[in-house]
Amino acid sequence: MGLARFLTQGNLILVGEWQLNIDQQSISDGDNVRELEPLLFKLLCYFIEHNERIIPRQELAENIWQQSHVDDNAINRAISELRKALKSAKQPGQSIKTHYRAGYSLFIPVSSNAISAEPELAVTKPIITHLAPPILQPTGTPKKVYWPWTMVLLLLVICFSWFYQEQPSASNETQNSMPFLTLEAETISWHKGSYYNLLLPPDKSKLAYTVTATKPSETNNIYVMDLGSKKEYLLDAGKVYIQGWSSDGERLFYIKCKKNNKYQCQQWQASNFISKEIKKMPLPYSITGGEELTQYTEIGDTAIFRRNNYRGLTHLNALYAYDKKTGEELRITTPNITGTGDYLLTSLSNPDRIIFERHNVSQSEIYMANLDGSSLKLLTTNTHRAWAATYDKDDNTLIWYNRFNSTIESFSLDTMQLEQVIEAPVNAANYAYPLDKQTILISTDLHDLDVNIFDFKTATMEHIATANKHERDGVALKNGDIYFADAYHYDKREHWLKTNNQFINITDQLGTDNIIIAADANSSHLLSYNKSSYQLSILNATDYHVIKQWSVPGHIQSAVMRNNKVAIIYTDATNQNNQIILLNTDNENTVMSDIDTPLALAWIDDDQLIVHTKNTQFLILDSQTNTYKEFATPDKLTTIKPSIVAIASNDKTLFVATDLEIYSTTLDTMQDIKSLVKMKPTNYITKLNAQNDKLAISFLSTNNPNSIELYTEHKPND
């Protein structure tokens, strides 16, 4: 009946006993008037447009959330909320029908009633909660801060105007003849410390960065450099953290906290940099406490910021919009749970839009959207993170540097296509901003990868680190040998064995595409994963020949081996969802668990595993029957659950790691949780591997001295 046309003409749509008012995004049955939040409004519009057929869940994911994969629970919640909104005394029955394994359909009649021939813009009017201004916590015991998170009144074009906009294909294909750019480096800033948090404003006229001094420790200095004159200006010092630039590049936002108390912090803004008197003042509408808000920018009267702890996970970040005038807030992005979420790259003007990167487990996606999250467009999908991007106004092009391929990559917003890739090698970089397609600004790399081996018998720690290697994926073998990989870049991997204080290169036997995940209790077998072919192998630990092999339909996140059994968590290559597969070396049986989004797992005994998942505290999975039950965890384990990055076990003990600390508990009770290892503040745990009486801790170090370099095209003299 062509409802998309009616939805753009200010009409009233009759949905059962309800009247849908497009202009007000509300429904009324004569007795009740209900405003629909943006997601429910979009969902209802889509059901109306397709009211004569069943709509699969995947179609909803692609058209409502505009993602290739959306967590099932997110769809379930949205359907449930829409059913509640459509239920009243006049409309008591079923409104949306579930078709088993097929999808959903609208179960109430739809008709339209034109009230105006003049098209009008629809205005988003979500449910709004007004809260009192935040108050900084007093000195003393830190208390949890509840800040006012409400919604901003922003204009939307009608939902169907973007439902059917052509989406560019997500592709990274490059042309066979790749141009090569020869660059020369100039060091433009060097201090005795570590550079991080490089930030360019959209106009690329200035650069802000933080330098952590070597002494005294934990003292940060924020500098602003005029990129025209290369002159530096010291902005502030202490426990300070950069958040972002305003869209016009005139103001820099940052957090300043009291020493040793991240709960007593305040947002500041600074301006008038290119002068002797930099203007600094606290933000009167501070919306954060401590370090949970890691990005912040202002575009006109709208603030866009990034906050962690989305869906209760400390590593998962979403983007939000905040109206400075009304103090109202809206979450504008919905990241997948299988990654770390969304990261703001830059902003555009005329019209105002944001560009952000979404990290999933095995890929990242770059999106463009309006300030309220509407008109979301997927620009490109990449195998590696960009982390930084700039906008070339003259070419209407988004540009970023691929640090893993050493290439300048770009996306035309005119053609909505990827442009030709340019090979442009630079030094290993922590941040890399292409100022244009011939100039790259970087901070040289400050990261290192190392392995610690904790010995339970002696309660001592051995540091496996060398000046010219990036150690990771450590495994402590029974005979005292230590296996590790030298792999700073994911695509470049060497294999080493540390034995009798000698380092032996075993890359020729293992191959550069293989990752050693674990060893069995006797250290006679190794578990290996090939990241190119998605093959999992059991290797002989002496000569590394393949004993048994399986093909896995996705990227393996973790795997554990016990006797003749192997359990793995992998991310499905098609839907980016985590799943568990149970394997047996004695047969060809492959058993798939239906546990929803497992994050980590470890063996409890010969038959049972403990599984850390997104939804519940922990699950106990029986590998014999493929059944599971919830495990009632102690309070301490429940408290740290959102921050867990890895778990591991040996015959007696379960080990649970957050970024900076490892806890242990006995497997027979799993109740008494003790702190086993505390890392330095600049070391972040990435992986645990427990073998017999030793625990291998792979971690990232982030405090190596570095500098800022400017790379420009080398033009030889005539």
N, C-alpha and C positions, 0 to 999 in steps of 0.2 A: 503493500500500500504506500511505499515511498515515504516512510516516516522520517527518514533523514532530512527531507526537504521541510517537513513541518517543524522539526526540531530546530531549524535555523530561522524560523519566522515568528517567534514570540507566541507560539500556540500553546493551548492547554491540551495535554495528552491525558486521556482517560485510561487508567490502568485498574481494571476491576472497579472497586468503589472509590478509588483514589483519583484525584486530579493532580497531574504533575505540572507544576509551573516552572517552565524552562528559565524564565528571567530571574526567578528567585531561588531556583534549585530547591524547591520544597514540594511536599505533597500534602493534600488536604482531602478529608472525607466529609467535610461539612462540620464535623464536631472537633476534629483534631487537625492541627497544622504542624507538620514536622519538617524541619530543615535537614537536608541530607548532606553529610560530609562529602568532600570531593570524590573519594573513591567509590562510595555507594551511589552517588549521582551518576558517575561514569558507568558503573556496572549496570544500573537500572536502564540507562539509555541504550546500552548494548543489548540487553535482553529485549527491550521494546523493538529495536530495529530488526532483531532476528527472532521475533516471537513465534514464528511458525516452524521452528526446527530445534533440535537438540544441539547445544553448544558444548564442544569438548573442553576439558580443563586446559589443555594446551593452547586452545584458541583464546581463552580468557587471559592466560599468562601473556601471550604475545600482543593482545590488543588492549587490555586494560592496564596491566603492569608494564607492558612493552619490554619484556625480558624473555629470553629463550627458556628460562626455567624459573619458576616461582615455587617456593616452599608450599607443600600441600596444606599445611596448617594455615598459611596466610589466606589461601583461597577459601578454605573451610570457614575461617572466621568471617571473611567478607560476606559469603553467602548467608551465614547465620545472622549477621547483623542486618543484612538487607531483608531477610525474612521477618525479623523482629520489627523493622521499620514499617513493613507492609501489613502488619497484623493489627487489627482493631476490632471493636464490637461490630462494625459494619462489614469488615473483611476478615472474618475469623478463620477461614479455611487456609488450605495450602496455597502459597503464592508462587513458589519456585520448586519445581519437581526435580528430584535426583533420579537419574537414569543410571543404573548400575553399570559401571565401567564404560559408560558412554558420555556422560556429562550432565548438563542441566538444561531445563527449559522453563520459560515463563508459563505459569499454569492458570493465569487469570486473563480475561479478554482485554484487548487494546483497541482504542479508537482515538481519533483526533478531532479537535474542534477549533477551527481557525478563529482567532480574535483580532488579528492585525495583519496587514499586508506589509508593514514596514519591518525589516529585520533589525534586531537589537542585539547588543552584546549581553551575554549572561554573566552575572557577577557571582563569584564564589562566596557563599556565606556559611562557613563551617560553624560548628558549635564552639563557642568561645568561653574560656574561663578567665576571669580577671583576678589576679593575685596581688598581694601587697608587694612593695619593692623589697629586694633581698637585703638582709642585714649581715655584715661580716661576722664570723664567729669570734667570740672573745678569746683571749689567750687562755690556754689550758687544754684540757682533753679535747681532741678533735671530735666534732659532731657531724653527722651527716647533714648536708645542706640541701634543702629542697628549694630550687630556684623557680621563678615564675615562668613556666613554659606554656605559652598560649599562642593564638593564631593571628595572622595578619590578613587584613581585608585587601585582597589583590584582585585585579580584573582578570577574568578568563574569557577566552573565546569559547563558544559553545562546544561541548564535548565532542561532537561528531565532526567538527572541523579539523581535528587532528587524528581522529581514529583512522581516517583513510588517506592521510598524507603518505606519499611514497617514501618508504624507508630504504636508505642505501644499503647495499649488501655489505656485510662485515667481511672484509677480505684483506689479506696482506701480501697478495701476489706482487712481485716486483718484476720490472723489465729485465731481460737478459743482459742488456748493455747498461750496466750501472755506472753513472758518472763518478769520477774520483776527484776528491777535493784535497789538495795539499794545504795543510794549515800550519801556521807558526804560533808558538805560545809565548805570551808575555805575562810574567807574574805581576799582578796589580795589587795584591795585598798579602802580607805575611806577618803574623804575630806569633809569639811563643805560646801556642795553644792549639786547640782544635776548632775548626770552622764547621758550622752546620746551620741549618735553617736559612739557606739562601732564598731570598724572595725578591722577585721583580714586580713592580706595579705594571698594569696593562700597557702604559706608555713606554716602558723600558728605559726611562730616563735615569733612574736611580737603582741602587741595589742595597738591600738590608741583609745583615747576617749577624750571627752570634758567634763569638769566640769564647771558648771555655779556657780560662787560664790554667796553666799547669800548677801554679801556686798563687794564692791559696786555692785549695780544691773547691769545686762546686761554685766558683765565682764566674759569672757570665758577663761579658761585655757586648752590648748591642751597638753595632756601627751602621751608619748609612754612608754610601759612597755615591758621589755625583759621577756617573759614568762618562760624562763629557770631559771633565777636568781630572778624573781619577782621584779626587780629593776625598779623604775619609773624615767623618764626623762621629765622635763618640756620643751616643744617645743616652745610654743609661748603663748601670752596672749592678751586680748583686745576683739575686735569684730571679732572673728575668727571662722571659720566653716570648719570642716573636710569634704573632698570630696572623698578620696579613696587612696588606695595603688597602686603602680606599680605592674605588674604581678610577678616580681621577689622579691617583698617584700623589696626592697632596698630604695625606696623613698615613702614619704607620701605627698599627695597633699591637699592643703587647701586654703580657701579664707580668705583674711584679708581686712577689710573695715575700713574706717575712722569713728570715733565715731559719731553716730547719722546721718550717711549719707551712706546708703547702696548702693548708686549709685557710690560712689568713692571707688571701691574695686579692688583688684588685686589677681591673682592666684599665689601661692607660692608652692615650693617644698622643702622638707627637707630630709636629708640623714645623714649617719654616726651617728646613734642614740646612739649606745653602746660605747660612748666615752664622754670625757669632753667637746668637741667642736662639737656640732651639726651643720652641714652645711645647711644654708638656702639661697634660692635665688628666685627671681621672675621668673615665666615662661616667656620666651621671646615670646611665641606664645599664650598669654592669649586669650581665646575665650569666656569669659563671663564677664558680668557686674553685680555686685551685687549678689543676692542670687538665681537667677533663675536656675542656674546650681547646682544641689544638689548632683550629683555623678560624679566622674571623675577618670579614670584609664588609664594607658598606657601599651600597650602590644606591645613590639617592637617599631616600628615607627608609630603605630596606637593608637590614643586616643579614648576611648569609654566613652561617657558621657550621662547623663540623664537631660533632660530639660522639664520644664512644659510649659503650654500654647499651647499644641498641639491642633490644630483645634479651637484655640481661647478660650479654657477653661483653667483657671488657675489651676484647680485641675488635669488635664489630662497630664500625662508624657509619653514621648517616648524616645527611645535610639538612639544615633547618633554615627557615626564613623568620625574621623578627622585625616587626614594625616599631621603629623608634618612637613614633608619636603615640601609639595606643598601647604599646607593651604587649602585643599579641603575637603568637608564634604558630608556625606550621611546619611539621616535618615534610620535606619536599622530595626525599628520595627513599627508596625501599630496597636496600641491598640484600643480596643472597647471604645465607648463613654460612655457606661453604668458603667464604673468603674473609677479607678484613674490611670490606665495605667500600665506602665512597670517599674520594679525595678531590677537593676543589683544585682545578688547574689554573683557570683564568676566567675573566668576564669580558663580555662584549657589550657595546652600546648601540643605540639606534637600530633596533630595539634592544633593551637590556636583556641579556641572557647570561647564563653561566655554562662553563665547560667543566665537566668533572670526569674523573676516572673511577671505574668500578673494578675492584679486585676480586676475582674468583680464584679457586684453587689452582687451576691450570692455565688461566688466561686473564687478561684484563680488557675492559671495554671502555671506550671514550664516548661520552654522551654530551648532547647539548640540550638545554631546557630553558624555559622561562623562569623568572625568579620565584614563581609559586610551584615549580615542578611540572607545569603543564607543557604540552607540545614537546614531549620527550622524544629525542631522536638519537638513535644509535649511529655514531659516525664510523667507528672502526673497531675491530677486535684484534688485539695483539697478544703475542706469546709472552712478552715481557712488559714490565711496568714502565710507564713514561716518567711519572713522578713530577715532571715539570714540563710546561708547554707555554708557548707565546703565540700571539696573534699578529699577523702581518696585515695591517689595514689596507695597504696598497694592492695586495694580491687577494685580499679576503680569504686568507689561508691560515689554518692552524698548523703550527710547526712544533715538533718535539725531537729529542735526540734519543736514539736507541743505543744505550750503553753496551748492550750485549753483542750487537752486530756492528757497532761503530758506524752508524748511519744516521743521517738527517732525514727525517720522514715528515710528510706533510699531508694535509687534507684540505681540498678546495671546498669552500662553502658556496661557491658559485655552481660548480658541477656536481657537488656532493659525492666526490670520488677521491680516492687516494691518488696522490701525485707520484712522480718518479722518485725513487729512493736515491740518495746521494751518499756514497761511501766517504766518510770523513774521520779518520782515526785521530783520537786524542788520548791523553793519559787516563788511567782508571779514575773515574769520577764518582764523587758522592752525590752532587747535584750537577745537572747539565742543562743549561738554558740556551737554545739557539736564538740569538738576537735577530738573525735573519738566516738565509740559506747559505751564507758564507762566513758567519761569525758565531762562535760558541763560547759561552761563559760557563766555567766549571769551578767547583771546589774539588781539589784533588782528594782522592779517597782516604777516608779515616777509619775504615772498617778492617777488621781482621777476624778470621775464624780460627778457633783453637779448641783443644780437647783437654779436659781434666779427667784423671782417673782416681776415684775415691776408693781406698782400700778399707773394707769394713773391719778387718782384723786389727790393723794398726791405727785406724781412724786418721790416716794421713792422705794428703792429696798430691798427686804427681801431675805436673803441667807438661802437656805434649804440645810444644810450640817451637817453631823455628823462624828465623828472620825472613826466609824466602818461600815459605809455604803457608797455605791457608787450610788448616786442618779441620776436618769435619767428619761426621758419621763414624765416630770412634767406637771400636768394639774391643773389649778386653778378653783375650783368649786365655784358656786354662793354663797354658805353659808359661804365662807371663808376657807373651808377645802382645803388642798393641797394633791393631789394624786401624788405619784411617785413610781418608781420601784427601787429596790436595785439590780443592775445587772452589776457587773464589767465584768464578762464573759457572753457572749451572751447566753450560755446554762444554766446559773444559775440565776434564777430570783425570787425575792420576791416582794410582793406588800405591800405598806404602805400608810396609811392615816394620815396626820398631822392635828389634830383637837385640838383646845384650848391648843396649845403647847405640846400636847402629841402625841406620835407615836404609831399607832395601826397597827399591822400586820394583813393583810387581804388576805394572800397568800392562806389559806385553801379555801376561797370562790372563788378565781379567778384562781388558778392553776399556776404552774411554767412555762407552755408553752405559756401562754397568754400575750399579750402586749396591754396595754390600750393606744389608740391612741388619743382620743379626747372625749369631752362631748358635749351634746347639749346646747342650750342657757339657758335652765332652770336647767341644771345639773341633770335632772331626768334620762337621759340615757347616757350610756357610749358606746364608740365604741371600740371593742376588736378584736385583730387578733391573731390566733393561729399559731405560726411559724412552728409547726410540721405537722398539718393537712391542712394548707393553708385555714383556715376557718375564715371568717369575721363575727362578731356577734354584735348585738345590745343587751346591757345588761341593766337590771334595776339597777339604781345607788344605790338603798337601800339594796336589798338582792342579787344582781348580778346574777339573773336567766336570761336565754337566752330568748329574745323576738322574734328575727328573726335572721336567719343565712344564709350565702351564702358560696359556695365553689369558690375559686379563683385559676386559673391555673398558679400560680407562687408566688414569694416572694413579699409581699406588701411593698412598699417604703414609702408611705404616704397615708392618707385618711382624708377627711373632711366631716362633717355632718352638714346639715342645714334643719330644719323642717323634712320633710319625705324623704329627698334625701341624698344619699351618693355618693361621687366621690372618686375613688381610683386610684393611680398609682401603678402598679405592674410590676415586671420583669418576663417575660415569662420564665418558667423553661426550655424550649427546645431551644430557640434561644437567650436568654439573652437580649431581646429588651424590653424597657419600653413601656407600653400601659396604656390607661385610660379606666376604666369601670364606667358607671353610673348606680346606683341602686335606687330603690324606695321601701320604707318600706310598701307602701299600695298595692303593686302588686308584681308579679314575673318577671317583665320585667328586662332584662339585656341588656344594650345598650353599644356597644363598639365604642369608638371614633377612628378615623384613624389619629389622630395627631401624627406626627413623633417624637418619642423619647421625651416625656414630662419628665421634671425634677422635677417640683414642681407645686402645684396648691393651690388656695384659693377661697372662695366664695366672689363674689362682691355683689350680692343680692340673692333673693330667687331662681332665675333661672339661673344666669350667673356665670361663673367661670373665673378667670384669670389664664392662664397656662404659666409657664416659660418653654421654649423648647430649644433644642440645636441649631436650625437653625435660628429662627426668634427672634425678641426682646421679645414680649409677644403676646399671643393670647387670645381673648375673646371667650369662649366656651358657647353656649346656650344649657343648659341641656334639654330643651323642644324639640328642633328640631335637636339636635346633629350636629349643624353647628357651624363654627367658623370663625373668621376674625382676621386680624392682628391689634394690638393696637399700635398706635404711642406713644412711651414712651418718657418722657422728657430726656434731655441730661444726667442728673445725673444718672438716672436709666439705661440708655444705657451704660454708662461708667462702672458701677459696675456689669453689667450683667454677664460677664464671671466668677466673683468671688462669685456669689450668692450660698449659701448653703441651705437656707430655706426661705419660705414665709408663711405668715399666715394673717388672717383678723378677725375682729369682725364686728359689724354692721356699723361702721363708718370709720374704718381705715384699710389700708393695711400696713403690716410690711414686710420688706425685710432685710434679714441678710446675711452678709458676715462672714468670720471666726471671725472677731474681732469687728464688728460694726453692729448696727441695725438702719435701716432708716424707716421712716413712711411717709405716704401720705394719704390724705382723699380720700375715695372711690368715692365721687361724681365727683372729677376732676382728681385725680391721676396725678397731674402735679407738685405740690410744694413738693419736696422731702427734708425732714429734718432728721438730725442725732438725734436719740432718745437715744441710749445707746452705750457707748464705753467700750469694755471689756479690762481687763489687757492683756499685751502682751503675757502672758503665758496661757491665757484662750481662748479656741476655741469653738465657738458656733456649736452645732450639730443639734438642733431642736428648733422650736418655736411652741407655742400653745397659741392662743389668745382666751380668754373667757371673755365676758362682759367688765369689766373695768380693767382687769389684763392680763399681758402677762407673760407666763411661758417660761423661757429661760433655756434649757438644754445645758450644756457645759462641755468641757474636760479641766482639769487643768493639767499642765505638769511641775510643779516645786517643787515636793516633794523631800526631801533629800533621797538619796539612796546610794548604794555601789556596788562594783564588787565582786562576789563570784565565786569560782572555786569548782565544784562538781566532786568528784572522787568516784570510786566504793568502798563501805565499805567491807573490808575483815576482819571478826572477827578473833581474835587470836585463835590459836589451843588450 
